[in-house]
Amino acid sequence: MINYVAIGRRVKKYRTKAHITQAQLAELLNVSVSYVSQIECGITEVSLKRLEEIANIINTKLEHLVAEPIAVSYTHLRAHETL
């Protein structure tokens, strides 16, 4: 099941990091500000194509919007490596 609320939160997170307002994003996507708000609130089921457009505008990867990046501890990995 797709968690559109989580996707919306990540869209908002990366949009604000890029210093882009909802109005600016809406204009660049040629949609209403209300639609951008609905995406960020997880109200609307946004397509992968639209998410890819959003990712390009806010300078992030599509993968960052659809799934939270996994932080890997390289120290932990090295401590458990076997040679």
C-alpha positions in Angstrom: 0.0 0.0 0.0 1.3 3.4 -0.9 1.6 5.9 2.0 0.6 9.2 0.3 0.8 11.1 3.6 4.5 10.1 4.0 5.2 11.0 0.4 3.5 14.4 0.9 5.6 15.1 4.0 8.8 14.3 2.0 7.6 16.6 -0.9 7.1 19.4 1.6 10.5 18.7 3.3 12.5 18.8 0.1 10.4 21.7 -1.3 11.2 23.9 1.7 14.9 22.8 1.7 14.9 24.1 -1.9 13.4 27.4 -0.8 10.4 27.0 -3.1 6.9 28.0 -2.0 3.8 26.0 -2.8 2.8 28.8 -5.1 6.1 28.6 -7.0 5.9 24.9 -7.3 2.3 25.1 -8.5 3.2 27.6 -11.2 6.1 25.4 -12.4 3.8 22.4 -12.5 1.0 24.3 -14.1 -1.4 23.3 -11.3 -3.2 25.1 -8.5 -1.7 25.8 -5.1 -4.6 23.8 -3.7 -3.4 20.7 -5.6 0.2 21.1 -4.3 -1.3 21.4 -0.8 -3.3 18.2 -1.3 -0.2 16.4 -2.4 1.7 17.6 0.7 -1.2 16.6 3.0 -1.5 13.1 1.4 -5.1 13.8 0.3 -4.5 13.2 -3.4 -2.9 10.1 -5.0 -0.1 11.6 -7.0 1.3 9.8 -10.0 5.0 8.7 -10.3 5.2 10.9 -13.4 4.1 14.0 -11.4 6.4 13.0 -8.5 9.3 12.9 -11.0 8.4 16.4 -12.2 8.3 17.6 -8.6 11.6 15.9 -7.8 13.3 17.7 -10.8 11.9 21.1 -9.7 13.0 20.8 -6.1 16.4 19.3 -7.0 16.0 15.9 -5.4 15.7 12.3 -6.6 12.4 10.6 -7.1 13.6 7.9 -4.8 13.8 10.4 -1.9 10.1 11.3 -2.4 8.8 7.8 -2.5 10.9 6.2 0.2 12.9 7.6 3.1 16.6 7.2 2.4 18.3 4.6 4.6 21.2 5.8 6.6 24.0 3.3 6.7 26.6 3.3 9.3 29.9 2.4 7.6 31.6 2.1 11.0 29.0 -0.6 11.9 29.6 -2.4 8.6 33.3 -2.4 9.0 33.1 -3.7 12.5 31.2 -6.7 11.3 33.1 -7.5 8.1 34.8 -10.8 7.7 37.9 -11.2 5.6 
